[in-house]
Amino acid sequence: MNRGRPFDYFYRFGAQFELEEAVAGWLRGQIAQIEQQLASSTDPLLEQRVEFSKLAET
């Protein structure tokens, strides 16, 4: 999660928006990592999905 804090920390001590920001940041990082793995693949269909994902962000 955020700065090495576990989910439980935000549940007990953080505000709702802090938890949401931490989860969203973690999820963006996971998505970026998966997209990088897909981009290095030789499968053209997977590469198209990565491009589509980038378009969806805008």
Protein Blocks (a to p, Z undefined) as FASTA:
>chain_A
ZZhiafklmmmmmcfklmmmmmmmmmmmmmmmmmmmmmmpcbfklmmmmmmmmmmmZZ
